[in-house]
Amino acid sequence: MLTANHKDNNWRGIEIKRGSRLTSLDKLSVETSLSVSKIRTSIKKLISTNEIASKSHSQHTVFTMINYDSYQGDDKQISKPMTSESQTNDKPIATNKKGKNDNNVKEVINHLNNVINSKYKTSTKSHIENISARLNDGHSVNDLKLVIDSKSREWLNTDMAQYLRPSTLFQASKFQGYLLKAKPIVRSQSPKEFSQW
């Protein structure tokens, strides 16, 4: 579900609908650290319970989540009157999406700074853009923090520590892989539990 298309797309003449993903068993095996046979078993279970459908092509398969839209939040903002009691602890009230995004960006950068003892600025344009882009992709602040925690455990005190920075951790081409690797539930679940993923 994390890597399904958020909108209809085409790839080499193959239509990939919203809620679908074009991939292969080998690629899923690499991404989840499960064997190909476990992936195959899990997919058969998901198909038998009508959670996904699949359409095979010569070198890949398109998997479609049956009720993809029901798993997605409503993008419409609900307007509620704000009162002086809306928020406590002297935190500023986020009155729009940009204000909320700014607070989320600060929370993520502050978490990175605390974990790796760094001093990245919350006002740096490239940091804001990378983090905001991942949040706009539908990832949560907790997803970003999970990647920070996972990569810091893996890279801190190694030659890779130099890459513990927002431009690497939240890069569009790398983030999804980092997140999938950071989520231990995917690797440790049985096929029955995997069907809930």
Buried (B, 14 or more C-beta within 10 A) or exposed (E): EBEBBEEEEEEEEEEBBBBBBBBBBEBBBBBBEBEEEBBBBBBEBBBEEEBBEEEEEEEBBBBBBBEBEEEBEEEEEEEEEEEEEEEEEEEEEBEEEEEEBBBBBBBBBEBBBEBBEEEBEBEBEEBBEBBBBBBEEEBEBEBBBBBBBBBBEBBEEEEEBEBBBBEBBBBEEBBBEBBBBBBEEBBEBEBEEBBEB
